[in-house]
Amino acid sequence: MNKIVIGIDPDVDKNGVAIKNKDGFTLHNWKFFELFDKLKEMNHEEVVLVMIEGGWLNKSNWHKSEKGSAALNAKIGSHTGANHETGKKIVEMMEYLKLPYRVIKPTKTKVNAKLFKMMTKHKGGSNQEQRDAYMLIIGLK
C-alpha cells in the first residue's frame, strides 16, 4: 500500500496543498471544491493522515498593520477570518469524506524558497502556502 500524507494550508482563494508518498511529494494550490474533488478521487485506504493548519487555534488573531488605516486593518481582519472559516470547512470536509485528520496550530516561522529547496531538494517553484502545507507533513512517513 502506498501510504499518503497530506498537508493543507487553508486559504480563502487557493489552499496550499502538499501530498507526500513513498515516491516523493507534490505541491499544489487548489480552490476549495478542487480540493474536495481531488480528495474524493484518492484511494482512501492509502491516505494515512491529513494535517490542516488551524490559524483559529492561535490565542489572539490581531493582524493589524501599525502603519495602516482603520479600513486596511478591517480588510486584513476580514481576510484572516475568511481563511479561518475555510480551514474549519476543510475540517468538516475531512469528516464528511471520513479521512483521518489532525489540526495543527501554526508556527510563526516561515520557510523561504531558498531554504525550502535546500531542505527538500525540490527542483520546481513553490509559494508560501505550498511550503507551509509541506512543513505540516515534513516529518511524517
Secondary structure as a PSIPRED ss2 file (coil, helix, strand):
# PSIPRED VFORMAT (PSIPRED V4.0)

   1 M C   1.000  0.000  0.000
   2 N C   1.000  0.000  0.000
   3 K C   1.000  0.000  0.000
   4 I E   0.000  0.000  1.000
   5 V E   0.000  0.000  1.000
   6 I E   0.000  0.000  1.000
   7 G E   0.000  0.000  1.000
   8 I E   0.000  0.000  1.000
   9 D E   0.000  0.000  1.000
  10 P C   1.000  0.000  0.000
  11 D C   1.000  0.000  0.000
  12 V C   1.000  0.000  0.000
  13 D C   1.000  0.000  0.000
  14 K C   1.000  0.000  0.000
  15 N E   0.000  0.000  1.000
  16 G E   0.000  0.000  1.000
  17 V E   0.000  0.000  1.000
  18 A E   0.000  0.000  1.000
  19 I E   0.000  0.000  1.000
  20 K E   0.000  0.000  1.000
  21 N E   0.000  0.000  1.000
  22 K C   1.000  0.000  0.000
  23 D C   1.000  0.000  0.000
  24 G E   0.000  0.000  1.000
  25 F E   0.000  0.000  1.000
  26 T E   0.000  0.000  1.000
  27 L E   0.000  0.000  1.000
  28 H E   0.000  0.000  1.000
  29 N E   0.000  0.000  1.000
  30 W E   0.000  0.000  1.000
  31 K C   1.000  0.000  0.000
  32 F H   0.000  1.000  0.000
  33 F H   0.000  1.000  0.000
  34 E H   0.000  1.000  0.000
  35 L H   0.000  1.000  0.000
  36 F H   0.000  1.000  0.000
  37 D H   0.000  1.000  0.000
  38 K H   0.000  1.000  0.000
  39 L H   0.000  1.000  0.000
  40 K H   0.000  1.000  0.000
  41 E H   0.000  1.000  0.000
  42 M C   1.000  0.000  0.000
  43 N C   1.000  0.000  0.000
  44 H C   1.000  0.000  0.000
  45 E C   1.000  0.000  0.000
  46 E C   1.000  0.000  0.000
  47 V E   0.000  0.000  1.000
  48 V E   0.000  0.000  1.000
  49 L E   0.000  0.000  1.000
  50 V E   0.000  0.000  1.000
  51 M E   0.000  0.000  1.000
  52 I E   0.000  0.000  1.000
  53 E E   0.000  0.000  1.000
  54 G C   1.000  0.000  0.000
  55 G H   0.000  1.000  0.000
  56 W H   0.000  1.000  0.000
  57 L H   0.000  1.000  0.000
  58 N C   1.000  0.000  0.000
  59 K C   1.000  0.000  0.000
  60 S C   1.000  0.000  0.000
  61 N C   1.000  0.000  0.000
  62 W C   1.000  0.000  0.000
  63 H C   1.000  0.000  0.000
  64 K C   1.000  0.000  0.000
  65 S C   1.000  0.000  0.000
  66 E C   1.000  0.000  0.000
  67 K C   1.000  0.000  0.000
  68 G C   1.000  0.000  0.000
  69 S C   1.000  0.000  0.000
  70 A H   0.000  1.000  0.000
  71 A H   0.000  1.000  0.000
  72 L H   0.000  1.000  0.000
  73 N H   0.000  1.000  0.000
  74 A H   0.000  1.000  0.000
  75 K H   0.000  1.000  0.000
  76 I H   0.000  1.000  0.000
  77 G H   0.000  1.000  0.000
  78 S H   0.000  1.000  0.000
  79 H H   0.000  1.000  0.000
  80 T H   0.000  1.000  0.000
  81 G H   0.000  1.000  0.000
  82 A H   0.000  1.000  0.000
  83 N H   0.000  1.000  0.000
  84 H H   0.000  1.000  0.000
  85 E H   0.000  1.000  0.000
  86 T H   0.000  1.000  0.000
  87 G H   0.000  1.000  0.000
  88 K H   0.000  1.000  0.000
  89 K H   0.000  1.000  0.000
  90 I H   0.000  1.000  0.000
  91 V H   0.000  1.000  0.000
  92 E H   0.000  1.000  0.000
  93 M H   0.000  1.000  0.000
  94 M H   0.000  1.000  0.000
  95 E H   0.000  1.000  0.000
  96 Y H   0.000  1.000  0.000
  97 L H   0.000  1.000  0.000
  98 K C   1.000  0.000  0.000
  99 L C   1.000  0.000  0.000
 100 P C   1.000  0.000  0.000
 101 Y E   0.000  0.000  1.000
 102 R E   0.000  0.000  1.000
 103 V E   0.000  0.000  1.000
 104 I E   0.000  0.000  1.000
 105 K C   1.000  0.000  0.000
 106 P C   1.000  0.000  0.000
 107 T C   1.000  0.000  0.000
 108 K C   1.000  0.000  0.000
 109 T C   1.000  0.000  0.000
 110 K C   1.000  0.000  0.000
 111 V C   1.000  0.000  0.000
 112 N C   1.000  0.000  0.000
 113 A H   0.000  1.000  0.000
 114 K H   0.000  1.000  0.000
 115 L H   0.000  1.000  0.000
 116 F H   0.000  1.000  0.000
 117 K H   0.000  1.000  0.000
 118 M H   0.000  1.000  0.000
 119 M H   0.000  1.000  0.000
 120 T H   0.000  1.000  0.000
 121 K C   1.000  0.000  0.000
 122 H C   1.000  0.000  0.000
 123 K C   1.000  0.000  0.000
 124 G C   1.000  0.000  0.000
 125 G C   1.000  0.000  0.000
 126 S C   1.000  0.000  0.000
 127 N C   1.000  0.000  0.000
 128 Q H   0.000  1.000  0.000
 129 E H   0.000  1.000  0.000
 130 Q H   0.000  1.000  0.000
 131 R H   0.000  1.000  0.000
 132 D H   0.000  1.000  0.000
 133 A H   0.000  1.000  0.000
 134 Y H   0.000  1.000  0.000
 135 M H   0.000  1.000  0.000
 136 L H   0.000  1.000  0.000
 137 I H   0.000  1.000  0.000
 138 I C   1.000  0.000  0.000
 139 G C   1.000  0.000  0.000
 140 L C   1.000  0.000  0.000
 141 K C   1.000  0.000  0.000
